[in-house]
Amino acid sequence: MADDKLRATPAARKLADDLGINLYDVSGSGANGRVHKEDVETYKDTNVVRISPLAKRIAQEHNIAWQEIQGTGHRGKIMKKDVLVFLPENVESDTIKSPAQIEKAEEVPDNVTPYGEIERIPMTPMRKVISQRMVESYLTAPTFTLNYDVDMTEMLALRKKVLDPIMEATGKKVTVTDLLSLAVVKTLMKHPYLNSTLTENGKTIITHNYVNLSMAVGMDNGLMTPVVYNAEKMSLSELVVAFKDVIGRTLEGKLAPSELQNSTFTISNLGMFGVQSFGPIINQPNSAILGVSSTVEKPVVVNGEIVIRPIMSLGLTIDHRVVDGMAGAKFMKDLKALIEDPISMLV
């Protein structure tokens, strides 16, 4: 490769030697046809014969022109058995005695690694959609997360008070998530940018005078986000019934695809799994998502004294293209105030 008549950069010569490429076969893109490393890489991608490392080593040890061998592996790749055919008859292999043994030696089960067995699980159609949407959301929206601790004392007390009346009226048990959802809806109506979407071209912000509240529901085969539409018009009892309905049908696989669309805000609750803090990924095209963590008894200072209170962590992930930090902080400040004095949201 060191022929003075051949114009090639040192990097191109080295790569060609490593790959066994004759530089005379490579068209140079440089001045006077000088071959650059990129030219060798392009030639490799379109012309180089594929060969396994073991097959190449055997061929080099016995001076076999492996570039001329027709491979039987995937996409014409030259395997060890293809090279052994060209060995002299008096050359014996310590491990390979017949074509059948050669093939068996090269076949490694795809569930076996040097460290033990693995299991390959194909993605379900639902998982593929979730994967695509999460990647699009993560790569498209520049986000940041605001973390707040809220005192759940009054919210838990309110739940005890309304538990029996709502059960008698609806036959459904009100949960902390139901009360949080109502607080979120009330707060969103005061903060339009948190309840907005950005058009696909990224040039127009659409604010909504209604709240289509989505709730992330984890399932064995993926994550779904059923929507309760026009939640701003619902009382607590109506919201309890609506969420029990869509979540139940989601878990049963009876939810219509249309009931997963047109949300304006999403809540993701991992509190029941003991999660104490997390920053969820935005459910596009929403401009924000609220992550709800578990409620934990913690010592806090109240009126100059240390007391034990039930504290919940909330994480608001925001699309910074739409919502500024101040707007997000104001939303969380109002939401925190409503959670810690929840009776006002029932008026």
N, C-alpha and C positions, 0 to 999 in steps of 0.2 A: 504493500500500500504506500510505500515511500517513494514511488516513482516521481521524479521531478517534473515530468511532462504532465502529470495529473495535478490539477489545481484543486486543493481541498484544505479546509481549515484543520488544525490539529484535533479539535473536538470531533469533527466529522470522521477523520481517519480512525480515531480511537473507537468511536461507536461502531463504525463499519467492521473493524477488527473483532470487537466483542460479539457482533451479530453474525460474523462470517459473510459479510456482504462485499461483493466486488465493486469498488467505487467507480469502475469504468461503466457499470450498468446504471449509475445514478446520475440523473440530470441535475446540474448545478444551477442555482438561481442567482448566484453572485456574479460579480463582474468577470467577463471573459469565461463564463461557465464554471466559476469556482463553486465547489460543493460545500455547503454549510451543514451543520448538524441537523437542522430542520429538514433538509433535503433527504438525509439518510433516514430520519424518522418517518417521513412521508413514504419513502420507498419501502421501508419495513412494513408499514401498515397495509400496503397494497400488494407487495411482492414476496416478502420473506416467508420461507417455509417454516411452519410451526413444528417444534420437536420437543419432546419431554427432556428434562435435564439428564436423566439416566441414559436415555437413548443417545443423546448427544455425547456423553462421556464415553460410552462404549464405542461409538463411531470414531471419535477422536483417537482413542487408544489403539484402534486397529486400522487407522488411516482410511476409513470408509467415507466416500463422498456423499454425506447424508443429504446434501442439498438436492440430489437427484433421485432420492428415494420417494416413492409414493406412499404416504402415510395412511393407516387404516383407522386412526383415532378420530375424535370429534373434529369436524371441519378440516379433515385431511391431516391432522397432527400426526407426526411420526412417533410411534411408540417403540418400546424396547424390542418387542417381537419383530417389528419391521426391520430393525437393524441387524438382529441376530441371524436373519436369513442370509445376510451377506458375509458372515464370518466363515473363515476356512473350516473345513470339516474336522481338522485335528484340534480346533480350539473348543475346549469344553467350558461350560458354565458351571460354577459351583452350586448354583441354585436352580437353573432352568435346564430341563432335560428334553422337553417336548413342547410343541406349539400349545397343547392344552395346558401344560404347566405354566407356560409363559403368560397365557391369557388369564389364568387363575391368579397368578402372582400380581398382575397389574390391576385386577379388579378389587378395589377397596370399597366396602359398603359405605354409603353416604351417611350412615348414622354412627360411624365409628371414627373417633379421633385418637391421637396418641394418649389422651388423658381419660378416655372413657367414651360411653355412648351418648349420643344426642338424639333429640327428636325434632324433625322438621314439620312444622305446622303451616300449611298454606293459608294465606290471608283469605278470610271470607269476603264476599262482596261488600258487606257493611264495613268491615275493618279497612278495606281499601279506600272507601269513600271517606271514612274518618281520617285516615292517614293523609289523604290528599288535602282535605280541608284544613287540617291542623298545620301542615307544611305551608299552605298558601297563607293562612292567617299569621303564622310566625314570621314568614319571610316578607310579607306585604306591609304589615302594620308595625311601626315603631312604637313599642309599648313601655309602660312603666307601671309599677304597682304601689299603691298606698296601703299601708298596714295600720289598722286601728284595733285597740282593745276596748270592748264595751262591757259595761256592767249589766248582767242579765237578771239582776234581782227582781226588778219590777215586771219584766217580761215574763219570767217564770211564775210570778204571783198572779199576773193577769191570766195566764193559761189555766191555772187552777180554778179561777173564778168562772171562766167561760166554758170550761171543759164539759160540765154536765148540761148546761143550757143548749150548747151546740149539738151535743150528742142526742138530746131529746128532739131537737128540731130537724136534724139531718141524718141521724144514725151514723155519723162519722166522728172520729176522734180528732180534735184539733191538735196540731203539733207546733213545736217551736218554729219549724220551717214555715208553716202557714202564717204565723204571726210576723215573722221576719219578711215574708213575701208582701204582706199588706203594708208593712212599714216601708219597704222598698218602693212599692207602687206609689204610695203617698208622696214620697220624697222625689221620685222621678218626675212627677207632674210639676215640680218647682224648678227642675234643672233640665231643660230641654236638650242640652248638648250631650248629657249622659244617656238620653233616650233618643238617639239619632243614628242615622246611617250615612255612609259616604258613597256617592255614586261610583260606578266602576272606573270611570275616567279620572276619578280623584279630584274633580273640580267643583262639585256641589255637595253641600251638607243638607240632608233632609231631616228636619226635626219632626217629631210626631206628637200630636195632641191627644194621644191615647197610649196605652201601655199593653203591648202583647208580650207577656212575661213567659220566658222559657225556663224550664228546670232541667238541668243535666241529670240523666238517669243512667246509672251504670248497669250493664248487663254482662252476662258471661261472654258474649260474642262481640261486645262493643259498647259504645256510648251513644245515647240518643237524647235529643232535646225537644220534648213535646212542649207545645205552646198553649197557654191560656190566653185567649183573645179578649181584648177590651177589659182587662183586669181592673182598670180604674173605675169601672162602673159597678164593681162587685162589693158586697158587704163581706165581712169575715166569713160568715157561714157559706155564702156563695163561692167564695174563693176556696174554702176547704173542700167543698163538693167538686168543684171544677178540677182541682189538682188531683184529688183522689181518683177521679174518672180518667184523666189522660195518663197519669202514671200507671194506673192499673192496666189500662189497655196497652200501654207501651210494654209492660212486663209480660203480657199475654200475647204479644205480637199481633194485636188487632188494631193498631193505630194506623190511620190513613196517612200516606206520604204528605198530603197537604197540611196535616196538623203538625208538621215539623218545620214549616216555613213561615216567613214574615214576622219573626220575633223582633222586638226592639231592644230587649235587655235579657240577660241570662243570669241565673243563680246556679252555682255549683256547690253543693253541700257535701263535705267529706267528714263532717263532725262525728258521725256515727262510727267512723273507723279510728277515732282517736287522733286524727290529724290536728296539730296545734297551729300550723301556719302554712299557707301555700299561695302561690300566685298563678291562677288559672289562665289558660290561653283563651283569647277572645273568640266567641262564636260569631264568625262573620255572617252578615255584614253589620253586626252590632258594633257600637263604639266602646263598649265596656262590658265587663263581667264581674260579678261579685263572688268571691270565694268565701265560704262559711266553714269555720273550723269548730272543733269541739269546745264545749264549755267546761272550764276547769276551775276548781276552787283555788283561789290565790289570795295571798295577803296584800291588801291595798291600804292606802292612807285615806281616811275619811274624817274630815273635821279635826285633823291633827292626831288621829288615833289609828293604829293598825288594826284592821278588821279583815275577816275572811269573806270574800265575795265570789260569786260565780262569774267568771270572766270568759268572754268569747272573743276570739280573734277573727277579724274580717280583713280580707285582702281584695282591694278593688284594682283590677287590671284595666288600663285605659289605652285607647288608641290615641297617641299624641298628635296625630294629624288632625284630629277633630276636637279633642278635649285637652285643655291646658291644665297644668298642675293645680293652679288656684281653683279652677272650676271643679276639679275632682275633689280637692280638699274641702270645699264648701259643701259639696254633696255628702261627703262622709261625715262632716260635722253635723249636718242636719239629720242624717240617718242615725247617727249615734245618739243625738238628743232625743229622737223619737223612740228609739229602742229603750232608752233609760227612763223615759216617761211616756209609756205606750198608751195610757188611757185616752190621750188626746186624739189618737188616730181612729178611735171608735165613735167619736162625736160627729 
